[in-house]
Structure formats: structure tokens, C-alpha cells
């Protein structure tokens, strides 16, 4: 009888261990196992597909500072080759609900405005309450969290999928996708007044050798 008892005990232990490992694997979202959030830093390039009033261009952003402040240079491949520099204050990064996303800028953004990056307050409201108030260029509106979506873009020439929070206003005439990363909640896609979509993320080490050509597999800004 003793060998049989020992065998049964071992079988039970092995079975339990297998079930435990399987449950652990299934509980981990694919986006977290396949790719970690990239870290934005000085020199990071973000290339957006941009459309405004039927005019399409590429919005090429290079981050100059990313700490309690945000600053970046931008250029657009339009006929007059517009370019400029944006400074976002620490106060705006903490609590702004107004965002300037119309480029090229006619004047410096206001001290209570952000650009490119959602404020900590707005991001927290979406996470905790499922809604926040934003001005994306059409006045203050309530935006409601709809669902998490995996959005594709090129990261150092490789197509990756990142989890974003898709949000829309009440009548769904405005939509915005926010990178679900509290350290860098950038606007990945937006359809409200202007249409933008992140096409490429290029780390500083890659920036000198990676051409800024759109990736057709993920390019569908309209």
C-alpha cells in the first residue's frame, strides 16, 4: 500500500503545480508579456501621421526634456517646412485639461495647456472614474473611457502593439487613444478637429540611423 500512497501523492503534487502554472500564464495580458513600455527621454523621436482640413503631413517630434517639464521640437513635411518648439509647464503636466494639438503653432501654448501628453489629473480621472473633461480644440467636453485597445505602431523599425485607453465624447464625434502608461500617457491617436496617429517611435540610439518613413502596416490616419 505504501508505494501506491507515495505515487498518488506525487501525482497530486505534479497536477497541482501544472494547474498553478497554467493559471499564472493565462492571467498575464499578452501586451505585458510581449513588449514592455518604451521609455521616453531626451532625443526620443515620435513621428505622427497628421491631417487637418484635408491637408495631410508628417509631424516629426523630438523630445528635448522629459521630467517635471516637457519640451519638444517639431517639424512638418509641408511646402513651407514649418517647425517650432513647445514648452509645457509642470503645472500643466499635473492638472491641465486643455490640449493644443493643432500644428504648426501660431503662438506659444498657454501656461495651463498641455500638448502631446495627458495631464496626471486627467489620466487619473480616466483610470479611477472612467471619465474626464478635456478640451482637444473644440471646447471643454466630457470624455468617457470606452475600452482598452491594442494599437500598432513602429518601434525602432519593428511593429509592436501597445495597450491604449480608447475614450470618446458623449456623441462619439471625438475619439482619443491614450497610451496606458502613467509615466508617459501620450496621445497615440486622436480624431477631433485634427486627426493624428503615432506611426513611429524611435529611441535616441536609433534616431541617427532610422529613416522617418511611414510604416504602411500601421498608417491609416484619416
Order of alpha helices (4+ residues) and beta strands (2+ residues): alpha-alpha-beta-beta-beta-beta-alpha-beta-beta-alpha-beta-beta-beta-beta-beta-beta-alpha
